[in-house]
Amino acid sequence: MTHATAITPNDTSDLSTLTRALYVGGAGDLRVTMADGNTVTFAGLPVGWHPVRVARVHSTGTTASNIVGCW
């Protein structure tokens, strides 16, 4: 990975680039729209790296914090 940016969860806007991974700095639930368009909630994610390709991180349903997207 060569780029990283803080992600502010948003229910209406996709990220400018699909992620290759997410870093979660504060444990919790993470509701995302995956690269294929499906929306899912990852319940109880621990702090750390998660190798998921996402187009959007939703504010509704997301309780995880300090989210960073990498690509």
N, CA, C, O and CB atoms as a CASP TS submission, in Angstrom:
PFRMAT TS
TARGET T0000
AUTHOR 0000-0000-0000
METHOD Language model
MODEL 1
PARENT N/A
ATOM      1  N   MET     1       0.838  -1.174   0.000  1.00  0.00           N
ATOM      2  CA  MET     1       0.000   0.000   0.000  1.00  0.00           C
ATOM      3  C   MET     1       0.886   1.241   0.000  1.00  0.00           C
ATOM      4  O   MET     1       1.933   1.289   0.647  1.00  0.00           O
ATOM      5  CB  MET     1      -0.955  -0.004   1.213  1.00  0.00           C
ATOM      6  N   THR     2       0.440   2.218  -0.730  1.00  0.00           N
ATOM      7  CA  THR     2       1.251   3.423  -0.848  1.00  0.00           C
ATOM      8  C   THR     2       0.546   4.686  -0.391  1.00  0.00           C
ATOM      9  O   THR     2       1.191   5.722  -0.227  1.00  0.00           O
ATOM     10  CB  THR     2       1.685   3.591  -2.252  1.00  0.00           C
ATOM     11  N   HIS     3      -0.764   4.628  -0.181  1.00  0.00           N
ATOM     12  CA  HIS     3      -1.524   5.813   0.206  1.00  0.00           C
ATOM     13  C   HIS     3      -2.439   5.476   1.382  1.00  0.00           C
ATOM     14  O   HIS     3      -2.892   4.341   1.536  1.00  0.00           O
ATOM     15  CB  HIS     3      -2.349   6.353  -0.991  1.00  0.00           C
ATOM     16  N   ALA     4      -2.696   6.487   2.201  1.00  0.00           N
ATOM     17  CA  ALA     4      -3.624   6.317   3.318  1.00  0.00           C
ATOM     18  C   ALA     4      -4.334   7.638   3.568  1.00  0.00           C
ATOM     19  O   ALA     4      -3.773   8.712   3.350  1.00  0.00           O
ATOM     20  CB  ALA     4      -2.884   5.833   4.601  1.00  0.00           C
ATOM     21  N   THR     5      -5.578   7.542   4.031  1.00  0.00           N
ATOM     22  CA  THR     5      -6.329   8.740   4.372  1.00  0.00           C
ATOM     23  C   THR     5      -7.343   8.416   5.453  1.00  0.00           C
ATOM     24  O   THR     5      -7.898   7.318   5.497  1.00  0.00           O
ATOM     25  CB  THR     5      -7.027   9.324   3.132  1.00  0.00           C
ATOM     26  N   ALA     6      -7.578   9.390   6.327  1.00  0.00           N
ATOM     27  CA  ALA     6      -8.614   9.227   7.347  1.00  0.00           C
ATOM     28  C   ALA     6      -9.974   9.182   6.645  1.00  0.00           C
ATOM     29  O   ALA     6     -10.206   9.888   5.664  1.00  0.00           O
ATOM     30  CB  ALA     6      -8.561  10.391   8.407  1.00  0.00           C
ATOM     31  N   ILE     7     -10.850   8.351   7.160  1.00  0.00           N
ATOM     32  CA  ILE     7     -12.188   8.213   6.578  1.00  0.00           C
ATOM     33  C   ILE     7     -13.224   8.740   7.562  1.00  0.00           C
ATOM     34  O   ILE     7     -13.272   8.335   8.723  1.00  0.00           O
ATOM     35  CB  ILE     7     -12.488   6.732   6.211  1.00  0.00           C
ATOM     36  N   THR     8     -14.046   9.651   7.066  1.00  0.00           N
ATOM     37  CA  THR     8     -15.199  10.122   7.823  1.00  0.00           C
ATOM     38  C   THR     8     -16.412   9.375   7.285  1.00  0.00           C
ATOM     39  O   THR     8     -16.776   9.559   6.123  1.00  0.00           O
ATOM     40  CB  THR     8     -15.379  11.692   7.709  1.00  0.00           C
ATOM     41  N   PRO     9     -17.048   8.534   8.103  1.00  0.00           N
ATOM     42  CA  PRO     9     -18.205   7.786   7.617  1.00  0.00           C
ATOM     43  C   PRO     9     -19.281   8.730   7.065  1.00  0.00           C
ATOM     44  O   PRO     9     -19.532   9.804   7.612  1.00  0.00           O
ATOM     45  CB  PRO     9     -18.790   6.917   8.744  1.00  0.00           C
ATOM     46  N   ASN    10     -19.913   8.290   5.952  1.00  0.00           N
ATOM     47  CA  ASN    10     -20.893   9.109   5.257  1.00  0.00           C
ATOM     48  C   ASN    10     -21.911   8.183   4.607  1.00  0.00           C
ATOM     49  O   ASN    10     -21.538   7.233   3.918  1.00  0.00           O
ATOM     50  CB  ASN    10     -20.213  10.034   4.198  1.00  0.00           C
ATOM     51  N   ASP    11     -23.187   8.455   4.821  1.00  0.00           N
ATOM     52  CA  ASP    11     -24.232   7.586   4.281  1.00  0.00           C
ATOM     53  C   ASP    11     -24.528   7.816   2.803  1.00  0.00           C
ATOM     54  O   ASP    11     -25.192   6.983   2.185  1.00  0.00           O
ATOM     55  CB  ASP    11     -25.487   7.774   5.064  1.00  0.00           C
ATOM     56  N   THR    12     -24.058   8.919   2.212  1.00  0.00           N
ATOM     57  CA  THR    12     -24.461   9.242   0.846  1.00  0.00           C
ATOM     58  C   THR    12     -23.323   9.310  -0.165  1.00  0.00           C
ATOM     59  O   THR    12     -23.583   9.290  -1.368  1.00  0.00           O
ATOM     60  CB  THR    12     -25.169  10.532   0.848  1.00  0.00           C
ATOM     61  N   SER    13     -22.081   9.388   0.278  1.00  0.00           N
ATOM     62  CA  SER    13     -20.966   9.554  -0.662  1.00  0.00           C
ATOM     63  C   SER    13     -19.985   8.393  -0.604  1.00  0.00           C
ATOM     64  O   SER    13     -19.584   7.945   0.470  1.00  0.00           O
ATOM     65  CB  SER    13     -20.232  10.851  -0.380  1.00  0.00           C
ATOM     66  N   ASP    14     -19.607   7.916  -1.793  1.00  0.00           N
ATOM     67  CA  ASP    14     -18.572   6.897  -1.882  1.00  0.00           C
ATOM     68  C   ASP    14     -17.201   7.526  -1.649  1.00  0.00           C
ATOM     69  O   ASP    14     -17.029   8.738  -1.787  1.00  0.00           O
ATOM     70  CB  ASP    14     -18.619   6.189  -3.252  1.00  0.00           C
ATOM     71  N   LEU    15     -16.240   6.697  -1.298  1.00  0.00           N
ATOM     72  CA  LEU    15     -14.855   7.141  -1.192  1.00  0.00           C
ATOM     73  C   LEU    15     -14.337   7.461  -2.591  1.00  0.00           C
ATOM     74  O   LEU    15     -14.873   6.951  -3.575  1.00  0.00           O
ATOM     75  CB  LEU    15     -13.966   6.058  -0.499  1.00  0.00           C
ATOM     76  N   SER    16     -13.321   8.284  -2.695  1.00  0.00           N
ATOM     77  CA  SER    16     -12.787   8.642  -4.010  1.00  0.00           C
ATOM     78  C   SER    16     -12.054   7.468  -4.659  1.00  0.00           C
ATOM     79  O   SER    16     -11.921   7.421  -5.882  1.00  0.00           O
ATOM     80  CB  SER    16     -11.844   9.840  -3.888  1.00  0.00           C
ATOM     81  N   THR    17     -11.582   6.525  -3.853  1.00  0.00           N
ATOM     82  CA  THR    17     -10.861   5.342  -4.330  1.00  0.00           C
ATOM     83  C   THR    17     -11.267   4.139  -3.489  1.00  0.00           C
ATOM     84  O   THR    17     -11.448   4.262  -2.278  1.00  0.00           O
ATOM     85  CB  THR    17      -9.318   5.560  -4.271  1.00  0.00           C
ATOM     86  N   LEU    18     -11.412   2.974  -4.124  1.00  0.00           N
ATOM     87  CA  LEU    18     -11.663   1.750  -3.367  1.00  0.00           C
ATOM     88  C   LEU    18     -10.478   1.474  -2.450  1.00  0.00           C
ATOM     89  O   LEU    18      -9.325   1.631  -2.850  1.00  0.00           O
ATOM     90  CB  LEU    18     -11.913   0.547  -4.320  1.00  0.00           C
ATOM     91  N   THR    19     -10.765   1.066  -1.229  1.00  0.00           N
ATOM     92  CA  THR    19      -9.667   0.727  -0.320  1.00  0.00           C
ATOM     93  C   THR    19      -9.123  -0.659  -0.642  1.00  0.00           C
ATOM     94  O   THR    19      -9.792  -1.480  -1.269  1.00  0.00           O
ATOM     95  CB  THR    19     -10.135   0.789   1.149  1.00  0.00           C
ATOM     96  N   ARG    20      -7.897  -0.899  -0.200  1.00  0.00           N
ATOM     97  CA  ARG    20      -7.333  -2.249  -0.213  1.00  0.00           C
ATOM     98  C   ARG    20      -7.395  -2.835   1.186  1.00  0.00           C
ATOM     99  O   ARG    20      -7.402  -4.052   1.371  1.00  0.00           O
ATOM    100  CB  ARG    20      -5.875  -2.240  -0.735  1.00  0.00           C
ATOM    101  N   ALA    21      -7.441  -1.929   2.181  1.00  0.00           N
ATOM    102  CA  ALA    21      -7.527  -2.336   3.584  1.00  0.00           C
ATOM    103  C   ALA    21      -8.018  -1.147   4.395  1.00  0.00           C
ATOM    104  O   ALA    21      -7.907   0.006   3.980  1.00  0.00           O
ATOM    105  CB  ALA    21      -6.146  -2.848   4.120  1.00  0.00           C
ATOM    106  N   LEU    22      -8.567  -1.463   5.568  1.00  0.00           N
ATOM    107  CA  LEU    22      -8.971  -0.434   6.527  1.00  0.00           C
ATOM    108  C   LEU    22      -8.239  -0.674   7.837  1.00  0.00           C
ATOM    109  O   LEU    22      -8.028  -1.815   8.248  1.00  0.00           O
ATOM    110  CB  LEU    22     -10.515  -0.437   6.746  1.00  0.00           C
ATOM    111  N   TYR    23      -7.859   0.410   8.479  1.00  0.00           N
ATOM    112  CA  TYR    23      -7.347   0.334   9.837  1.00  0.00           C
ATOM    113  C   TYR    23      -8.422   0.913  10.741  1.00  0.00           C
ATOM    114  O   TYR    23      -8.911   2.017  10.502  1.00  0.00           O
ATOM    115  CB  TYR    23      -5.978   1.099   9.994  1.00  0.00           C
ATOM    116  N   VAL    24      -8.789   0.178  11.772  1.00  0.00           N
ATOM    117  CA  VAL    24      -9.763   0.629  12.762  1.00  0.00           C
ATOM    118  C   VAL    24      -9.010   0.915  14.043  1.00  0.00           C
ATOM    119  O   VAL    24      -8.390   0.020  14.618  1.00  0.00           O
ATOM    120  CB  VAL    24     -10.896  -0.430  12.992  1.00  0.00           C
ATOM    121  N   GLY    25      -9.062   2.168  14.496  1.00  0.00           N
ATOM    122  CA  GLY    25      -8.348   2.570  15.705  1.00  0.00           C
ATOM    123  C   GLY    25      -9.173   2.447  16.968  1.00  0.00           C
ATOM    124  O   GLY    25      -8.622   2.406  18.068  1.00  0.00           O
ATOM    125  N   GLY    26     -10.496   2.388  16.822  1.00  0.00           N
ATOM    126  CA  GLY    26     -11.409   2.219  17.955  1.00  0.00           C
ATOM    127  C   GLY    26     -12.402   1.130  17.622  1.00  0.00           C
ATOM    128  O   GLY    26     -13.180   1.280  16.680  1.00  0.00           O
ATOM    129  N   ALA    27     -12.399   0.051  18.357  1.00  0.00           N
ATOM    130  CA  ALA    27     -13.231  -1.123  18.070  1.00  0.00           C
ATOM    131  C   ALA    27     -14.709  -0.773  17.987  1.00  0.00           C
ATOM    132  O   ALA    27     -15.174   0.169  18.628  1.00  0.00           O
ATOM    133  CB  ALA    27     -13.019  -2.186  19.133  1.00  0.00           C
ATOM    134  N   GLY    28     -15.441  -1.544  17.188  1.00  0.00           N
ATOM    135  CA  GLY    28     -16.885  -1.351  17.070  1.00  0.00           C
ATOM    136  C   GLY    28     -17.408  -1.965  15.784  1.00  0.00           C
ATOM    137  O   GLY    28     -16.709  -2.717  15.105  1.00  0.00           O
ATOM    138  N   ASP    29     -18.655  -1.631  15.463  1.00  0.00           N
ATOM    139  CA  ASP    29     -19.282  -2.124  14.240  1.00  0.00           C
ATOM    140  C   ASP    29     -18.880  -1.233  13.074  1.00  0.00           C
ATOM    141  O   ASP    29     -18.654  -0.034  13.240  1.00  0.00           O
ATOM    142  CB  ASP    29     -20.827  -2.174  14.386  1.00  0.00           C
ATOM    143  N   LEU    30     -18.794  -1.836  11.893  1.00  0.00           N
ATOM    144  CA  LEU    30     -18.421  -1.100  10.693  1.00  0.00           C
ATOM    145  C   LEU    30     -19.383  -1.491   9.586  1.00  0.00           C
ATOM    146  O   LEU    30     -19.385  -2.631   9.121  1.00  0.00           O
ATOM    147  CB  LEU    30     -16.940  -1.384  10.283  1.00  0.00           C
ATOM    148  N   ARG    31     -20.204  -0.529   9.167  1.00  0.00           N
ATOM    149  CA  ARG    31     -21.139  -0.767   8.062  1.00  0.00           C
ATOM    150  C   ARG    31     -20.524  -0.175   6.805  1.00  0.00           C
ATOM    151  O   ARG    31     -20.185   1.008   6.767  1.00  0.00           O
ATOM    152  CB  ARG    31     -22.559  -0.141   8.350  1.00  0.00           C
ATOM    153  N   VAL    32     -20.380  -1.010   5.771  1.00  0.00           N
ATOM    154  CA  VAL    32     -19.694  -0.590   4.551  1.00  0.00           C
ATOM    155  C   VAL    32     -20.430  -1.071   3.313  1.00  0.00           C
ATOM    156  O   VAL    32     -21.199  -2.031   3.351  1.00  0.00           O
ATOM    157  CB  VAL    32     -18.261  -1.112   4.539  1.00  0.00           C
ATOM    158  N   THR    33     -20.172  -0.375   2.216  1.00  0.00           N
ATOM    159  CA  THR    33     -20.546  -0.875   0.899  1.00  0.00           C
ATOM    160  C   THR    33     -19.275  -1.433   0.291  1.00  0.00           C
ATOM    161  O   THR    33     -18.287  -0.719   0.117  1.00  0.00           O
ATOM    162  CB  THR    33     -21.195   0.250  -0.012  1.00  0.00           C
ATOM    163  N   MET    34     -19.312  -2.714  -0.031  1.00  0.00           N
ATOM    164  CA  MET    34     -18.151  -3.407  -0.572  1.00  0.00           C
ATOM    165  C   MET    34     -17.915  -3.001  -2.027  1.00  0.00           C
ATOM    166  O   MET    34     -18.761  -2.343  -2.633  1.00  0.00           O
ATOM    167  CB  MET    34     -18.333  -4.931  -0.461  1.00  0.00           C
ATOM    168  N   ALA    35     -16.787  -3.387  -2.578  1.00  0.00           N
ATOM    169  CA  ALA    35     -16.432  -3.065  -3.959  1.00  0.00           C
ATOM    170  C   ALA    35     -17.470  -3.594  -4.947  1.00  0.00           C
ATOM    171  O   ALA    35     -17.671  -2.998  -6.005  1.00  0.00           O
ATOM    172  CB  ALA    35     -15.058  -3.635  -4.296  1.00  0.00           C
ATOM    173  N   ASP    36     -18.137  -4.711  -4.614  1.00  0.00           N
ATOM    174  CA  ASP    36     -19.134  -5.289  -5.523  1.00  0.00           C
ATOM    175  C   ASP    36     -20.521  -4.668  -5.374  1.00  0.00           C
ATOM    176  O   ASP    36     -21.454  -5.068  -6.070  1.00  0.00           O
ATOM    177  CB  ASP    36     -19.230  -6.775  -5.293  1.00  0.00           C
ATOM    178  N   GLY    37     -20.668  -3.681  -4.461  1.00  0.00           N
ATOM    179  CA  GLY    37     -21.944  -2.996  -4.291  1.00  0.00           C
ATOM    180  C   GLY    37     -22.800  -3.498  -3.145  1.00  0.00           C
ATOM    181  O   GLY    37     -23.792  -2.856  -2.800  1.00  0.00           O
ATOM    182  N   ASN    38     -22.447  -4.627  -2.543  1.00  0.00           N
ATOM    183  CA  ASN    38     -23.206  -5.138  -1.400  1.00  0.00           C
ATOM    184  C   ASN    38     -22.880  -4.340  -0.150  1.00  0.00           C
ATOM    185  O   ASN    38     -21.732  -3.959   0.079  1.00  0.00           O
ATOM    186  CB  ASN    38     -22.911  -6.629  -1.170  1.00  0.00           C
ATOM    187  N   THR    39     -23.913  -4.092   0.660  1.00  0.00           N
ATOM    188  CA  THR    39     -23.724  -3.390   1.929  1.00  0.00           C
ATOM    189  C   THR    39     -23.807  -4.408   3.055  1.00  0.00           C
ATOM    190  O   THR    39     -24.758  -5.186   3.137  1.00  0.00           O
ATOM    191  CB  THR    39     -24.785  -2.256   2.119  1.00  0.00           C
ATOM    192  N   VAL    40     -22.799  -4.395   3.923  1.00  0.00           N
ATOM    193  CA  VAL    40     -22.729  -5.337   5.036  1.00  0.00           C
ATOM    194  C   VAL    40     -22.274  -4.604   6.293  1.00  0.00           C
ATOM    195  O   VAL    40     -21.675  -3.531   6.223  1.00  0.00           O
ATOM    196  CB  VAL    40     -21.770  -6.512   4.709  1.00  0.00           C
ATOM    197  N   THR    41     -22.573  -5.205   7.443  1.00  0.00           N
ATOM    198  CA  THR    41     -22.070  -4.696   8.714  1.00  0.00           C
ATOM    199  C   THR    41     -21.152  -5.737   9.320  1.00  0.00           C
ATOM    200  O   THR    41     -21.553  -6.878   9.552  1.00  0.00           O
ATOM    201  CB  THR    41     -23.231  -4.347   9.686  1.00  0.00           C
ATOM    202  N   PHE    42     -19.910  -5.332   9.575  1.00  0.00           N
ATOM    203  CA  PHE    42     -18.969  -6.173  10.304  1.00  0.00           C
ATOM    204  C   PHE    42     -19.149  -5.825  11.772  1.00  0.00           C
ATOM    205  O   PHE    42     -18.801  -4.724  12.200  1.00  0.00           O
ATOM    206  CB  PHE    42     -17.470  -5.959   9.821  1.00  0.00           C
ATOM    207  N   ALA    43     -19.689  -6.755  12.539  1.00  0.00           N
ATOM    208  CA  ALA    43     -20.006  -6.495  13.946  1.00  0.00           C
ATOM    209  C   ALA    43     -18.795  -6.756  14.830  1.00  0.00           C
ATOM    210  O   ALA    43     -18.113  -7.771  14.692  1.00  0.00           O
ATOM    211  CB  ALA    43     -21.189  -7.363  14.402  1.00  0.00           C
ATOM    212  N   GLY    44     -18.542  -5.821  15.740  1.00  0.00           N
ATOM    213  CA  GLY    44     -17.512  -6.012  16.750  1.00  0.00           C
ATOM    214  C   GLY    44     -16.097  -6.114  16.225  1.00  0.00           C
ATOM    215  O   GLY    44     -15.310  -6.915  16.731  1.00  0.00           O
ATOM    216  N   LEU    45     -15.753  -5.319  15.221  1.00  0.00           N
ATOM    217  CA  LEU    45     -14.376  -5.365  14.718  1.00  0.00           C
ATOM    218  C   LEU    45     -13.397  -4.902  15.783  1.00  0.00           C
ATOM    219  O   LEU    45     -13.634  -3.889  16.440  1.00  0.00           O
ATOM    220  CB  LEU    45     -14.231  -4.501  13.460  1.00  0.00           C
ATOM    221  N   PRO    46     -12.312  -5.621  15.961  1.00  0.00           N
ATOM    222  CA  PRO    46     -11.286  -5.188  16.914  1.00  0.00           C
ATOM    223  C   PRO    46     -10.394  -4.112  16.280  1.00  0.00           C
ATOM    224  O   PRO    46     -10.420  -3.900  15.068  1.00  0.00           O
ATOM    225  CB  PRO    46     -10.427  -6.399  17.381  1.00  0.00           C
ATOM    226  N   VAL    47      -9.628  -3.458  17.101  1.00  0.00           N
ATOM    227  CA  VAL    47      -8.626  -2.514  16.613  1.00  0.00           C
ATOM    228  C   VAL    47      -7.628  -3.271  15.749  1.00  0.00           C
ATOM    229  O   VAL    47      -7.204  -4.373  16.100  1.00  0.00           O
ATOM    230  CB  VAL    47      -7.906  -1.789  17.795  1.00  0.00           C
ATOM    231  N   GLY    48      -7.254  -2.680  14.622  1.00  0.00           N
ATOM    232  CA  GLY    48      -6.248  -3.292  13.763  1.00  0.00           C
ATOM    233  C   GLY    48      -6.582  -3.190  12.300  1.00  0.00           C
ATOM    234  O   GLY    48      -7.513  -2.488  11.905  1.00  0.00           O
ATOM    235  N   TRP    49      -5.801  -3.908  11.485  1.00  0.00           N
ATOM    236  CA  TRP    49      -5.927  -3.918  10.031  1.00  0.00           C
ATOM    237  C   TRP    49      -6.963  -4.931   9.584  1.00  0.00           C
ATOM    238  O   TRP    49      -7.063  -6.026  10.137  1.00  0.00           O
ATOM    239  CB  TRP    49      -4.581  -4.222   9.378  1.00  0.00           C
ATOM    240  N   HIS    50      -7.738  -4.546   8.568  1.00  0.00           N
ATOM    241  CA  HIS    50      -8.766  -5.419   8.007  1.00  0.00           C
ATOM    242  C   HIS    50      -8.674  -5.337   6.479  1.00  0.00           C
ATOM    243  O   HIS    50      -8.902  -4.270   5.907  1.00  0.00           O
ATOM    244  CB  HIS    50     -10.203  -5.013   8.517  1.00  0.00           C
ATOM    245  N   PRO    51      -8.343  -6.448   5.811  1.00  0.00           N
ATOM    246  CA  PRO    51      -8.129  -6.437   4.362  1.00  0.00           C
ATOM    247  C   PRO    51      -9.445  -6.475   3.586  1.00  0.00           C
ATOM    248  O   PRO    51      -9.830  -7.518   3.057  1.00  0.00           O
ATOM    249  CB  PRO    51      -7.258  -7.618   3.956  1.00  0.00           C
ATOM    250  N   VAL    52     -10.128  -5.340   3.521  1.00  0.00           N
ATOM    251  CA  VAL    52     -11.406  -5.261   2.815  1.00  0.00           C
ATOM    252  C   VAL    52     -11.376  -4.131   1.796  1.00  0.00           C
ATOM    253  O   VAL    52     -10.836  -3.054   2.047  1.00  0.00           O
ATOM    254  CB  VAL    52     -12.567  -5.055   3.807  1.00  0.00           C
ATOM    255  N   ARG    53     -11.972  -4.408   0.636  1.00  0.00           N
ATOM    256  CA  ARG    53     -12.092  -3.397  -0.418  1.00  0.00           C
ATOM    257  C   ARG    53     -13.480  -2.790  -0.313  1.00  0.00           C
ATOM    258  O   ARG    53     -14.481  -3.447  -0.602  1.00  0.00           O
ATOM    259  CB  ARG    53     -11.844  -4.011  -1.847  1.00  0.00           C
ATOM    260  N   VAL    54     -13.533  -1.537   0.099  1.00  0.00           N
ATOM    261  CA  VAL    54     -14.822  -0.887   0.286  1.00  0.00           C
ATOM    262  C   VAL    54     -14.919   0.384  -0.550  1.00  0.00           C
ATOM    263  O   VAL    54     -13.929   1.064  -0.817  1.00  0.00           O
ATOM    264  CB  VAL    54     -15.047  -0.566   1.762  1.00  0.00           C
ATOM    265  N   ALA    55     -16.167   0.677  -0.954  1.00  0.00           N
ATOM    266  CA  ALA    55     -16.463   1.896  -1.699  1.00  0.00           C
ATOM    267  C   ALA    55     -16.995   2.986  -0.785  1.00  0.00           C
ATOM    268  O   ALA    55     -16.844   4.173  -1.074  1.00  0.00           O
ATOM    269  CB  ALA    55     -17.466   1.610  -2.808  1.00  0.00           C
ATOM    270  N   ARG    56     -17.629   2.581   0.336  1.00  0.00           N
ATOM    271  CA  ARG    56     -18.233   3.555   1.258  1.00  0.00           C
ATOM    272  C   ARG    56     -18.202   3.013   2.671  1.00  0.00           C
ATOM    273  O   ARG    56     -18.393   1.817   2.895  1.00  0.00           O
ATOM    274  CB  ARG    56     -19.685   3.888   0.844  1.00  0.00           C
ATOM    275  N   VAL    57     -17.962   3.898   3.621  1.00  0.00           N
ATOM    276  CA  VAL    57     -18.128   3.592   5.044  1.00  0.00           C
ATOM    277  C   VAL    57     -19.322   4.424   5.510  1.00  0.00           C
ATOM    278  O   VAL    57     -19.281   5.654   5.481  1.00  0.00           O
ATOM    279  CB  VAL    57     -16.804   3.913   5.895  1.00  0.00           C
ATOM    280  N   HIS    58     -20.371   3.749   5.933  1.00  0.00           N
ATOM    281  CA  HIS    58     -21.610   4.418   6.327  1.00  0.00           C
ATOM    282  C   HIS    58     -21.510   4.974   7.745  1.00  0.00           C
ATOM    283  O   HIS    58     -20.872   4.382   8.616  1.00  0.00           O
ATOM    284  CB  HIS    58     -22.794   3.449   6.226  1.00  0.00           C
ATOM    285  N   SER    59     -22.149   6.121   7.959  1.00  0.00           N
ATOM    286  CA  SER    59     -22.190   6.663   9.318  1.00  0.00           C
ATOM    287  C   SER    59     -23.250   5.939  10.147  1.00  0.00           C
ATOM    288  O   SER    59     -23.033   5.652  11.324  1.00  0.00           O
ATOM    289  CB  SER    59     -22.475   8.183   9.291  1.00  0.00           C
ATOM    290  N   THR    60     -24.401   5.644   9.527  1.00  0.00           N
ATOM    291  CA  THR    60     -25.445   4.898  10.222  1.00  0.00           C
ATOM    292  C   THR    60     -25.006   3.443  10.339  1.00  0.00           C
ATOM    293  O   THR    60     -24.724   2.799   9.328  1.00  0.00           O
ATOM    294  CB  THR    60     -26.814   5.012   9.476  1.00  0.00           C
ATOM    295  N   GLY    61     -24.946   2.932  11.533  1.00  0.00           N
ATOM    296  CA  GLY    61     -24.542   1.548  11.759  1.00  0.00           C
ATOM    297  C   GLY    61     -23.063   1.374  12.044  1.00  0.00           C
ATOM    298  O   GLY    61     -22.624   0.265  12.348  1.00  0.00           O
ATOM    299  N   THR    62     -22.280   2.450  11.951  1.00  0.00           N
ATOM    300  CA  THR    62     -20.851   2.371  12.253  1.00  0.00           C
ATOM    301  C   THR    62     -20.592   2.959  13.627  1.00  0.00           C
ATOM    302  O   THR    62     -20.897   4.124  13.883  1.00  0.00           O
ATOM    303  CB  THR    62     -20.012   3.106  11.180  1.00  0.00           C
ATOM    304  N   THR    63     -20.025   2.143  14.515  1.00  0.00           N
ATOM    305  CA  THR    63     -19.632   2.626  15.837  1.00  0.00           C
ATOM    306  C   THR    63     -18.112   2.596  16.010  1.00  0.00           C
ATOM    307  O   THR    63     -17.582   3.158  16.968  1.00  0.00           O
ATOM    308  CB  THR    63     -20.303   1.784  16.929  1.00  0.00           C
ATOM    309  N   ALA    64     -17.412   1.936  15.076  1.00  0.00           N
ATOM    310  CA  ALA    64     -15.934   1.940  15.095  1.00  0.00           C
ATOM    311  C   ALA    64     -15.464   3.366  14.854  1.00  0.00           C
ATOM    312  O   ALA    64     -16.179   4.173  14.260  1.00  0.00           O
ATOM    313  CB  ALA    64     -15.333   0.958  14.008  1.00  0.00           C
ATOM    314  N   SER    65     -14.256   3.670  15.319  1.00  0.00           N
ATOM    315  CA  SER    65     -13.748   5.037  15.164  1.00  0.00           C
ATOM    316  C   SER    65     -12.291   5.027  14.689  1.00  0.00           C
ATOM    317  O   SER    65     -11.639   3.985  14.623  1.00  0.00           O
ATOM    318  CB  SER    65     -13.867   5.811  16.498  1.00  0.00           C
ATOM    319  N   ASN    66     -11.817   6.216  14.365  1.00  0.00           N
ATOM    320  CA  ASN    66     -10.434   6.386  13.906  1.00  0.00           C
ATOM    321  C   ASN    66     -10.130   5.443  12.738  1.00  0.00           C
ATOM    322  O   ASN    66      -9.177   4.665  12.779  1.00  0.00           O
ATOM    323  CB  ASN    66      -9.445   6.133  15.068  1.00  0.00           C
ATOM    324  N   ILE    67     -10.961   5.533  11.699  1.00  0.00           N
ATOM    325  CA  ILE    67     -10.861   4.646  10.543  1.00  0.00           C
ATOM    326  C   ILE    67      -9.945   5.270   9.492  1.00  0.00           C
ATOM    327  O   ILE    67     -10.088   6.440   9.139  1.00  0.00           O
ATOM    328  CB  ILE    67     -12.262   4.360   9.944  1.00  0.00           C
ATOM    329  N   VAL    68      -9.016   4.477   9.008  1.00  0.00           N
ATOM    330  CA  VAL    68      -8.099   4.919   7.962  1.00  0.00           C
ATOM    331  C   VAL    68      -8.195   3.949   6.797  1.00  0.00           C
ATOM    332  O   VAL    68      -8.144   2.732   6.980  1.00  0.00           O
ATOM    333  CB  VAL    68      -6.636   5.013   8.491  1.00  0.00           C
ATOM    334  N   GLY    69      -8.335   4.500   5.597  1.00  0.00           N
ATOM    335  CA  GLY    69      -8.373   3.679   4.391  1.00  0.00           C
ATOM    336  C   GLY    69      -7.023   3.696   3.705  1.00  0.00           C
ATOM    337  O   GLY    69      -6.377   4.740   3.626  1.00  0.00           O
ATOM    338  N   CYS    70      -6.592   2.546   3.208  1.00  0.00           N
ATOM    339  CA  CYS    70      -5.307   2.431   2.502  1.00  0.00           C
ATOM    340  C   CYS    70      -5.534   1.819   1.136  1.00  0.00           C
ATOM    341  O   CYS    70      -6.426   0.991   0.952  1.00  0.00           O
ATOM    342  CB  CYS    70      -4.293   1.581   3.314  1.00  0.00           C
ATOM    343  N   TRP    71      -4.715   2.235   0.174  1.00  0.00           N
ATOM    344  CA  TRP    71      -4.753   1.651  -1.159  1.00  0.00           C
ATOM    345  C   TRP    71      -3.412   1.702  -1.813  1.00  0.00           C
ATOM    346  O   TRP    71      -3.261   1.250  -2.948  1.00  0.00           O
ATOM    347  CB  TRP    71      -5.762   2.349  -2.017  1.00  0.00           C
TER
END
